[in-house]
Amino acid sequence: MSALLGLGLEWARPGAAAALLLTPLYLWLARLRARPREVVIGTLHLLPAGAEAAGARHRRRPPPAAWLAALALLCGAVAWIGPRPARVAGARRWTCVLDRTPSMFLARSDASPETRLAAALAAARGLLAAEAGAEERVRWLSPGRPALDLARDEAPPPDWLAASPARAPDWELFDAPGTLWITDRAPAAVRVHAGLAASGGAARPGPIAADGRSSLSWDGATLALGPGLARGLALEGELPAVVQRVARAWGDARGFELGPGTSGGADVALVLARAGTGPLVGVRVARDGWSATGRAAAGGLAPSTDEGEAEDWLLGRSPQGERIALVRARAGRIELALAELSEPAGDPALFALSWGALLDRWAAPAPEVVPLAERRAAGEPELAAPLAPRTEDEGGDARAESYGEAALSLAAALLSLLAVLVGRRS
């Protein structure tokens, strides 16, 4: 809606402007009904000079009550139309959703050392330069990374882009105008409003699975076994003896070197570390068919800052009855608030299987290991602009708008009441 006379106002309901005609119409009717003031005179009294003209003026002038009623109508009409501060259109905001799964860090082809990630980012930034204004902002999102708010021509920092165990984005959640999907191949998710910057890429043979004893590689057509990769298992802090026993057996079965850190230069597949806050309190825990008692930090583990990238695997209750996390797992690291844990009740095999599945699920793969599905060809590059994002309005205060209409309505009611009182006295 256009601004009103350059005053920075606009109408919320411009169609109600016809109500403004009620005020002059009412005054016209009031003028027609107005009668001259009656003055009792004797038969011999002569009218003073100009009395006839004064009477005519009285007939043309509505009474004070009519003026008050007209003003009440005017206030009511203006409240109905709804004047409010004009909204100033702000800059549009764009969103880039980045895929950082292992395939993004593969070279696009043997002929080009450029990674799929670098190619997709270059295409996305070129599209933003063409579609977005220089003053507009871009929000960058990627699983396992904090959101960034950057200028259009500003690139995310290298540490934010760095490789780390990450899942693919939930693309369905980001199908919106002004949103750009950045990946190597078009996701299976239906894309209606979002744009796409896909790098494409040739198939990249290499290892697809490995532990310390053996590896499995893909040559582009077939799979072949090979020697293992040097990996490590690190235990940090005073962990419960029963957990240490299971972890050592698991690491030995997979050929992992055991040590407090990077033993012998081996890449660390998994770290089990003691954590937690508060004094130790007694706890009872159970899952997967086993149960045990022990002692753990009263506050459990601090709240996770990994957005969807961590699993609170084992929970307990604080002395106040609140649920607290006792074991939390994320890629390459498992933290325990448990200082002591009894031998498990029930079948000991269930305890070993439960913890073994946890360690398998969160052990980080070697840097050179990439799943087969991600080593396959990603096709040709694709580039599609998203629908333009909506602008962010500035200057509108909903509370101020409602207060203004309420004040006008109240003024109309008070003026109407005053008009009635004045009319009765006259």
PEHU-V382945 format. One record per pair of residues at least 6 apart in sequence whose ideal C-beta (glycine too) atoms are under 8 Angstrom apart, sorted by the first residue. I is the first residue (numbers start at 1). GAP is how many residues later the second one is. If there is no record, write none. Layout:
BEGIN
i: {I & I}
gap: {GAP & GAP}
END
This chain:
BEGIN
i: {1 & 1 & 1 & 1 & 1 & 2 & 3 & 3 & 3 & 4 & 4 & 4 & 4 & 8 & 8 & 9 & 9 & 9 & 9 & 10 & 10 & 10 & 10 & 10 & 11 & 11 & 11 & 11 & 11 & 12 & 12 & 12 & 12 & 12 & 13 & 13 & 13 & 14 & 16 & 16 & 16 & 16 & 17 & 19 & 19 & 19 & 19 & 20 & 20 & 20 & 20 & 22 & 22 & 23 & 23 & 23 & 23 & 23 & 26 & 26 & 26 & 26 & 27 & 27 & 27 & 27 & 30 & 30 & 30 & 30 & 30 & 31 & 31 & 31 & 34 & 34 & 34 & 34 & 34 & 34 & 34 & 35 & 36 & 36 & 36 & 36 & 37 & 37 & 41 & 62 & 63 & 63 & 64 & 64 & 65 & 65 & 65 & 65 & 65 & 66 & 68 & 68 & 68 & 68 & 68 & 69 & 69 & 69 & 71 & 72 & 72 & 72 & 72 & 72 & 72 & 72 & 73 & 75 & 75 & 75 & 75 & 75 & 76 & 76 & 76 & 78 & 79 & 79 & 79 & 79 & 82 & 82 & 83 & 84 & 84 & 84 & 84 & 85 & 85 & 85 & 85 & 85 & 86 & 87 & 87 & 87 & 87 & 88 & 88 & 88 & 89 & 89 & 89 & 90 & 90 & 90 & 90 & 91 & 91 & 91 & 91 & 91 & 91 & 92 & 92 & 92 & 92 & 92 & 92 & 92 & 92 & 92 & 93 & 93 & 93 & 93 & 93 & 93 & 93 & 94 & 94 & 94 & 94 & 94 & 94 & 94 & 94 & 94 & 94 & 94 & 94 & 95 & 95 & 95 & 95 & 95 & 95 & 95 & 95 & 95 & 95 & 96 & 96 & 96 & 96 & 96 & 96 & 96 & 96 & 96 & 97 & 97 & 97 & 97 & 97 & 97 & 97 & 97 & 97 & 97 & 98 & 98 & 98 & 98 & 98 & 98 & 98 & 98 & 98 & 99 & 99 & 99 & 99 & 99 & 99 & 99 & 99 & 100 & 100 & 100 & 100 & 100 & 100 & 100 & 100 & 100 & 101 & 101 & 101 & 101 & 102 & 102 & 102 & 102 & 102 & 103 & 103 & 103 & 103 & 103 & 103 & 103 & 104 & 104 & 104 & 104 & 104 & 104 & 104 & 105 & 105 & 105 & 105 & 106 & 106 & 106 & 106 & 106 & 106 & 106 & 107 & 107 & 107 & 107 & 107 & 107 & 108 & 108 & 108 & 108 & 108 & 108 & 108 & 108 & 109 & 109 & 110 & 116 & 116 & 116 & 116 & 116 & 117 & 117 & 117 & 119 & 119 & 119 & 119 & 120 & 120 & 120 & 120 & 120 & 120 & 121 & 121 & 121 & 121 & 123 & 123 & 123 & 123 & 124 & 124 & 124 & 125 & 125 & 127 & 127 & 127 & 127 & 127 & 128 & 128 & 128 & 129 & 129 & 130 & 131 & 131 & 131 & 132 & 132 & 133 & 134 & 134 & 135 & 136 & 137 & 137 & 137 & 137 & 138 & 138 & 138 & 138 & 138 & 139 & 139 & 139 & 139 & 140 & 140 & 140 & 140 & 140 & 140 & 141 & 141 & 141 & 142 & 142 & 142 & 143 & 143 & 143 & 143 & 143 & 143 & 143 & 144 & 144 & 144 & 144 & 144 & 144 & 144 & 144 & 145 & 146 & 148 & 148 & 150 & 163 & 164 & 165 & 165 & 165 & 165 & 166 & 166 & 167 & 167 & 168 & 168 & 169 & 171 & 171 & 171 & 171 & 171 & 172 & 172 & 174 & 174 & 175 & 175 & 175 & 175 & 175 & 175 & 176 & 176 & 176 & 177 & 177 & 177 & 177 & 177 & 177 & 177 & 178 & 178 & 178 & 178 & 178 & 179 & 179 & 179 & 179 & 179 & 180 & 180 & 180 & 180 & 180 & 181 & 181 & 181 & 181 & 181 & 181 & 181 & 182 & 183 & 183 & 183 & 183 & 184 & 184 & 184 & 184 & 184 & 185 & 185 & 185 & 185 & 185 & 186 & 186 & 186 & 186 & 193 & 193 & 194 & 195 & 195 & 195 & 195 & 196 & 196 & 196 & 197 & 197 & 198 & 198 & 198 & 198 & 198 & 199 & 199 & 200 & 200 & 200 & 200 & 200 & 201 & 201 & 201 & 202 & 202 & 203 & 203 & 203 & 203 & 204 & 204 & 205 & 205 & 205 & 205 & 205 & 206 & 206 & 206 & 206 & 206 & 207 & 207 & 207 & 207 & 207 & 207 & 207 & 207 & 207 & 207 & 208 & 208 & 208 & 208 & 208 & 208 & 208 & 208 & 208 & 209 & 209 & 209 & 209 & 209 & 210 & 210 & 210 & 210 & 210 & 210 & 210 & 211 & 211 & 211 & 211 & 211 & 211 & 211 & 212 & 212 & 212 & 212 & 212 & 212 & 212 & 212 & 212 & 213 & 213 & 213 & 214 & 214 & 214 & 214 & 215 & 215 & 215 & 215 & 215 & 215 & 216 & 216 & 216 & 216 & 217 & 217 & 217 & 217 & 218 & 218 & 228 & 229 & 229 & 229 & 229 & 230 & 230 & 230 & 230 & 230 & 231 & 231 & 231 & 231 & 231 & 231 & 231 & 231 & 231 & 232 & 232 & 232 & 232 & 232 & 232 & 232 & 232 & 232 & 232 & 232 & 232 & 233 & 233 & 233 & 233 & 233 & 233 & 233 & 233 & 233 & 233 & 233 & 233 & 234 & 234 & 234 & 234 & 234 & 234 & 234 & 234 & 234 & 234 & 235 & 235 & 235 & 235 & 235 & 235 & 235 & 236 & 236 & 236 & 236 & 236 & 237 & 237 & 237 & 238 & 238 & 239 & 239 & 239 & 239 & 239 & 240 & 240 & 240 & 240 & 240 & 240 & 241 & 242 & 242 & 242 & 242 & 242 & 242 & 243 & 243 & 243 & 243 & 243 & 246 & 246 & 246 & 246 & 247 & 247 & 247 & 248 & 249 & 250 & 250 & 250 & 250 & 251 & 251 & 252 & 254 & 256 & 256 & 256 & 257 & 257 & 257 & 261 & 262 & 267 & 267 & 268 & 268 & 269 & 269 & 269 & 269 & 269 & 270 & 270 & 270 & 270 & 270 & 270 & 270 & 271 & 271 & 271 & 272 & 272 & 273 & 273 & 273 & 273 & 274 & 274 & 274 & 275 & 275 & 275 & 275 & 275 & 275 & 276 & 276 & 276 & 276 & 276 & 276 & 276 & 276 & 276 & 276 & 277 & 277 & 277 & 277 & 277 & 277 & 278 & 278 & 278 & 278 & 279 & 279 & 280 & 280 & 280 & 280 & 280 & 280 & 281 & 281 & 281 & 281 & 281 & 281 & 282 & 282 & 282 & 283 & 283 & 283 & 283 & 283 & 283 & 283 & 283 & 284 & 284 & 284 & 284 & 284 & 285 & 285 & 285 & 285 & 285 & 285 & 285 & 285 & 285 & 286 & 287 & 287 & 288 & 288 & 288 & 288 & 289 & 289 & 289 & 289 & 290 & 290 & 290 & 290 & 290 & 290 & 290 & 291 & 291 & 291 & 292 & 292 & 292 & 292 & 292 & 292 & 293 & 293 & 294 & 294 & 294 & 294 & 294 & 295 & 295 & 295 & 296 & 296 & 296 & 296 & 296 & 297 & 297 & 298 & 298 & 299 & 299 & 299 & 300 & 300 & 300 & 300 & 300 & 300 & 301 & 301 & 301 & 301 & 301 & 301 & 301 & 304 & 304 & 304 & 304 & 304 & 306 & 309 & 309 & 310 & 310 & 310 & 311 & 311 & 311 & 311 & 312 & 312 & 312 & 313 & 313 & 313 & 313 & 313 & 314 & 314 & 314 & 315 & 315 & 315 & 315 & 316 & 316 & 316 & 317 & 317 & 318 & 324 & 325 & 326 & 326 & 326 & 327 & 327 & 327 & 327 & 327 & 327 & 328 & 328 & 329 & 329 & 329 & 329 & 330 & 331 & 331 & 332 & 332 & 332 & 333 & 334 & 334 & 334 & 344 & 344}
gap: {9 & 10 & 11 & 13 & 85 & 8 & 6 & 7 & 83 & 6 & 7 & 79 & 82 & 77 & 78 & 74 & 75 & 76 & 77 & 73 & 74 & 75 & 76 & 77 & 6 & 70 & 71 & 72 & 73 & 69 & 70 & 71 & 72 & 389 & 67 & 68 & 69 & 67 & 61 & 64 & 65 & 66 & 64 & 57 & 58 & 61 & 62 & 54 & 57 & 58 & 61 & 51 & 55 & 47 & 48 & 50 & 51 & 54 & 40 & 43 & 44 & 47 & 35 & 39 & 40 & 43 & 32 & 33 & 36 & 39 & 40 & 29 & 30 & 31 & 24 & 25 & 26 & 27 & 28 & 29 & 32 & 24 & 19 & 20 & 22 & 23 & 18 & 21 & 6 & 8 & 360 & 363 & 358 & 362 & 354 & 355 & 357 & 358 & 361 & 353 & 347 & 348 & 350 & 351 & 354 & 346 & 347 & 350 & 344 & 339 & 340 & 341 & 342 & 343 & 344 & 347 & 339 & 333 & 334 & 336 & 337 & 340 & 332 & 333 & 336 & 330 & 326 & 329 & 330 & 333 & 319 & 323 & 321 & 312 & 316 & 317 & 320 & 310 & 311 & 312 & 315 & 316 & 309 & 306 & 307 & 308 & 309 & 305 & 306 & 307 & 302 & 304 & 305 & 301 & 302 & 303 & 304 & 42 & 44 & 45 & 46 & 300 & 301 & 40 & 41 & 44 & 86 & 296 & 297 & 298 & 299 & 300 & 43 & 44 & 45 & 46 & 85 & 296 & 299 & 34 & 37 & 38 & 42 & 43 & 44 & 45 & 58 & 84 & 85 & 86 & 295 & 43 & 44 & 45 & 46 & 79 & 81 & 83 & 84 & 85 & 294 & 28 & 32 & 42 & 43 & 44 & 45 & 83 & 84 & 86 & 44 & 45 & 72 & 74 & 77 & 82 & 83 & 84 & 85 & 97 & 23 & 42 & 43 & 44 & 58 & 63 & 71 & 84 & 85 & 21 & 43 & 69 & 70 & 82 & 83 & 84 & 85 & 17 & 42 & 43 & 44 & 45 & 61 & 63 & 64 & 66 & 65 & 66 & 67 & 273 & 61 & 263 & 268 & 269 & 272 & 13 & 81 & 98 & 267 & 271 & 272 & 275 & 11 & 12 & 13 & 16 & 79 & 80 & 95 & 10 & 11 & 12 & 58 & 9 & 10 & 95 & 98 & 264 & 268 & 269 & 6 & 7 & 8 & 9 & 94 & 97 & 6 & 7 & 8 & 11 & 91 & 92 & 93 & 94 & 92 & 93 & 92 & 68 & 83 & 84 & 85 & 262 & 44 & 67 & 82 & 80 & 81 & 82 & 262 & 62 & 63 & 64 & 77 & 78 & 79 & 34 & 40 & 61 & 76 & 74 & 76 & 258 & 260 & 56 & 58 & 73 & 28 & 30 & 53 & 68 & 70 & 256 & 258 & 10 & 24 & 52 & 23 & 24 & 255 & 254 & 255 & 257 & 6 & 20 & 19 & 18 & 19 & 17 & 16 & 12 & 13 & 14 & 15 & 11 & 12 & 13 & 14 & 16 & 8 & 9 & 10 & 11 & 7 & 8 & 9 & 10 & 16 & 20 & 6 & 28 & 33 & 18 & 24 & 27 & 23 & 24 & 25 & 26 & 164 & 165 & 166 & 20 & 21 & 22 & 23 & 162 & 163 & 164 & 165 & 15 & 161 & 8 & 12 & 6 & 204 & 167 & 166 & 167 & 199 & 200 & 143 & 165 & 141 & 142 & 15 & 19 & 12 & 10 & 16 & 18 & 20 & 23 & 17 & 18 & 7 & 20 & 14 & 15 & 16 & 17 & 18 & 19 & 17 & 18 & 213 & 16 & 17 & 209 & 210 & 211 & 212 & 213 & 208 & 209 & 210 & 211 & 212 & 14 & 15 & 16 & 207 & 210 & 14 & 15 & 16 & 17 & 206 & 6 & 10 & 13 & 14 & 15 & 16 & 17 & 15 & 13 & 14 & 15 & 16 & 14 & 15 & 16 & 17 & 194 & 13 & 15 & 16 & 193 & 194 & 10 & 12 & 193 & 196 & 193 & 194 & 192 & 189 & 190 & 191 & 192 & 186 & 187 & 188 & 185 & 186 & 180 & 181 & 183 & 184 & 185 & 179 & 182 & 178 & 179 & 180 & 181 & 182 & 176 & 177 & 178 & 175 & 176 & 17 & 172 & 173 & 174 & 166 & 171 & 12 & 13 & 14 & 15 & 170 & 11 & 12 & 162 & 164 & 169 & 8 & 9 & 10 & 11 & 19 & 22 & 159 & 161 & 162 & 163 & 8 & 9 & 10 & 15 & 161 & 162 & 163 & 164 & 167 & 6 & 7 & 156 & 160 & 162 & 6 & 18 & 19 & 21 & 155 & 156 & 159 & 17 & 18 & 20 & 43 & 44 & 45 & 58 & 16 & 17 & 18 & 19 & 42 & 43 & 44 & 45 & 54 & 15 & 41 & 42 & 11 & 12 & 13 & 14 & 10 & 11 & 12 & 13 & 14 & 154 & 7 & 8 & 9 & 10 & 6 & 7 & 8 & 9 & 154 & 157 & 27 & 38 & 137 & 139 & 140 & 27 & 34 & 35 & 36 & 37 & 23 & 24 & 25 & 26 & 35 & 36 & 37 & 38 & 135 & 24 & 25 & 26 & 27 & 29 & 30 & 31 & 32 & 34 & 35 & 36 & 37 & 14 & 15 & 17 & 18 & 23 & 24 & 25 & 26 & 35 & 36 & 37 & 39 & 24 & 25 & 26 & 27 & 28 & 29 & 34 & 36 & 37 & 38 & 9 & 12 & 23 & 25 & 36 & 37 & 38 & 24 & 35 & 36 & 37 & 38 & 36 & 37 & 38 & 36 & 101 & 8 & 33 & 35 & 97 & 99 & 54 & 96 & 98 & 99 & 100 & 101 & 100 & 50 & 99 & 100 & 101 & 102 & 109 & 29 & 93 & 95 & 98 & 112 & 105 & 106 & 109 & 110 & 25 & 108 & 112 & 10 & 103 & 105 & 106 & 109 & 110 & 6 & 7 & 6 & 15 & 10 & 13 & 14 & 6 & 7 & 9 & 7 & 6 & 99 & 100 & 64 & 96 & 63 & 94 & 95 & 96 & 97 & 62 & 63 & 64 & 89 & 92 & 93 & 94 & 61 & 62 & 63 & 62 & 64 & 60 & 61 & 62 & 63 & 61 & 62 & 65 & 22 & 26 & 27 & 60 & 61 & 62 & 20 & 21 & 23 & 24 & 25 & 50 & 59 & 60 & 61 & 62 & 20 & 21 & 22 & 23 & 24 & 25 & 19 & 20 & 21 & 22 & 18 & 19 & 15 & 16 & 17 & 18 & 59 & 60 & 14 & 15 & 16 & 17 & 37 & 38 & 11 & 12 & 13 & 10 & 11 & 12 & 13 & 33 & 34 & 43 & 55 & 7 & 8 & 9 & 10 & 32 & 6 & 7 & 8 & 9 & 29 & 30 & 31 & 41 & 56 & 6 & 27 & 67 & 62 & 63 & 65 & 66 & 57 & 58 & 61 & 65 & 54 & 55 & 56 & 57 & 60 & 61 & 64 & 53 & 54 & 55 & 49 & 50 & 51 & 52 & 53 & 59 & 48 & 49 & 44 & 45 & 46 & 47 & 48 & 43 & 44 & 45 & 20 & 30 & 41 & 42 & 43 & 40 & 42 & 20 & 21 & 19 & 25 & 38 & 16 & 18 & 24 & 25 & 26 & 37 & 11 & 23 & 24 & 25 & 27 & 34 & 36 & 6 & 8 & 21 & 24 & 26 & 24 & 21 & 22 & 18 & 19 & 20 & 17 & 18 & 19 & 51 & 13 & 15 & 16 & 14 & 15 & 16 & 21 & 45 & 11 & 12 & 13 & 8 & 9 & 10 & 11 & 7 & 8 & 10 & 6 & 7 & 6 & 13 & 12 & 10 & 11 & 12 & 7 & 8 & 9 & 10 & 11 & 31 & 6 & 7 & 6 & 29 & 32 & 33 & 32 & 31 & 33 & 30 & 31 & 32 & 29 & 24 & 25 & 28 & 6 & 7}
END
